[in-house]
Amino acid sequence: MTQAADDMLFTPIRIGSLELPARLFKTATAETRADDDGFVTDAVVEFYDLIARGGTPLIITGNLYISRQAKSAPRQLGVDADDKIAGLRRVTDAVHARRGRIFAQLNHCGRQVVPDFVGATDVISASDVKDLLTGTRPRTASTNDIQTIVRQFADAAARCREAGFDGVQMHSANGYLMSQFLTPYTNRRNDGYGGTLEHRTRFAREVHRAIRERVGADFPVIMKMNGADRLPLRDGLKTSELVEAALIMQNDGIDAVEISVGHYESGFPMVCGTFFRCLRNMVDGSMRHLPPVRRTLMRVFWPVVALASNLLWKGREGFNLDYTPAFKQRLHIPVICVGGFRTRAAMERAIRSGMCDAVSAGRPFLADPLLFSHIRDNQPGPRCVDCNACVGHLGAQPADCYHPTVRAEKDRMLAGMAAK
């Protein structure tokens, strides 16, 4: 090991009551490895065991649905009922056996769902604003609906604690339901859940308080949120407004924030890179379930969409560092930055410069589940090339690297490990 003594990336950090030995985390990526009813399979356990084997200090699961209504994709893990607890404990036991820590990401998709993809019959959101990408028009949540969802989040968090998770993450980024309540474009309400920022954060605050009542003050609860909504010509949130929302949540007791960007309608700012493999896979996967007109348009024009996306969202390391300094200046809880990190130098620079307290990565761990140990020890490993083929398969194929060259390198590495 050739770690320098003063590397900030490999210094401890505290999130609530939990101290972690280093500052590179695995962010949430949907696994697409559960069974059809959302139960843990051997493939789920193996996925997380391998990442923990690489010494990853904190793993955040793919989004777990809190109710059938909250489900966003096939083969998504669920935490909607007590009979899921035993399977989830298999995951936490595997990670803990490797001396890792794992948080469960809790989510409700709201309007960001293709109903035919998951068999949804009741799509709900803050307001009945049609999703321009999927064509899905939700119904407006009633006050009773909101209180039911708040309770479902709290029940899910309690199950996670019982299953042995070390904390939970509330998903309020990327245009999912909690994000839909925050954003004026998707929240047109005139009651206590809409209008002012204080009112638009009410849903998130009620979820957080209900979770705290069930899991206690010593159980870390963090929040994923946008650094910017990136919704041109629509009433999306700017960084300054999202910082104010984060301050409200900090005052409510949230232990850390992870900063992402964008909604589904934004395009691909949350996965900058190249998009030919991504769009080709989507056309044959999740987009097969779009309404007929949208499905036909995507089949015809996906190469054009991919070319435009390549120009609009070029890959670069730490692209959400455009937003995190504003959060760092105002918050005293840890600020985690996700988005494009690939190299030790870029990760170290982001933390040492004070732009964030920790970094997280998703796609690089799909290419190299031992990413943490390889970076820590300055060892080579399969390296993500931002082709986004994995993104195109989400919900249709298991989360994995689908770039042929990188995947072959990964397979050789895993074969070598199995042979030892």
Stockholm file with secondary structure:
# STOCKHOLM 1.0

chainA/1-420         MTQAADDMLFTPIRIGSLELPARLFKTATAETRADDDGFVTDAVVEFYDLIARGGTPLIITGNLYISRQAKSAPRQLGVDADDKIAGLRRVTDAVHARRGRIFAQLNHCGRQVVPDFVGATDVISASDVKDLLTGTRPRTASTNDIQTIVRQFADAAARCREAGFDGVQMHSANGYLMSQFLTPYTNRRNDGYGGTLEHRTRFAREVHRAIRERVGADFPVIMKMNGADRLPLRDGLKTSELVEAALIMQNDGIDAVEISVGHYESGFPMVCGTFFRCLRNMVDGSMRHLPPVRRTLMRVFWPVVALASNLLWKGREGFNLDYTPAFKQRLHIPVICVGGFRTRAAMERAIRSGMCDAVSAGRPFLADPLLFSHIRDNQPGPRCVDCNACVGHLGAQPADCYHPTVRAEKDRMLAGMAAK
#=GR chainA/1-420 SS CCCCTTCGGGSCEEETTEEESCSEEECCCCCCCSCTTSCCCHHHHHHHHHHHHTTCSEEECSCEESSGGGCCSTTCCBCSSGGGHHHHHHHHHHHHHTTCEEEEEEECCTTCSCHHHHTCSCCEESSCCCCTTTCCCCEECCHHHHHHHHHHHHHHHHHHHHTTCSEEEEEECTTSHHHHHHCTTTCCCCSTTSSSHHHHTHHHHHHHHHHHHHHCTTSCEEEEEESCCCCTTSCCCCHHHHHHHHHHHHHHTCCCEEEECCCGGGCSGGGCSCCHHHHHHHHHTGGGGSCHHHHHHHHHHHHHHHHHHHHHSCCCTTGGGGTHHHHHHHCSSCEEEESSCCSHHHHHHHHHTTSCSEEEESHHHHHCTTHHHHHHTTCCCCCCCCCCHHHHHTTTSCSCCCCHHHHHHHHHHHHHHHHC
#=GC SS_cons         CCCCTTCGGGSCEEETTEEESCSEEECCCCCCCSCTTSCCCHHHHHHHHHHHHTTCSEEECSCEESSGGGCCSTTCCBCSSGGGHHHHHHHHHHHHHTTCEEEEEEECCTTCSCHHHHTCSCCEESSCCCCTTTCCCCEECCHHHHHHHHHHHHHHHHHHHHTTCSEEEEEECTTSHHHHHHCTTTCCCCSTTSSSHHHHTHHHHHHHHHHHHHHCTTSCEEEEEESCCCCTTSCCCCHHHHHHHHHHHHHHTCCCEEEECCCGGGCSGGGCSCCHHHHHHHHHTGGGGSCHHHHHHHHHHHHHHHHHHHHHSCCCTTGGGGTHHHHHHHCSSCEEEESSCCSHHHHHHHHHTTSCSEEEESHHHHHCTTHHHHHHTTCCCCCCCCCCHHHHHTTTSCSCCCCHHHHHHHHHHHHHHHHC
//
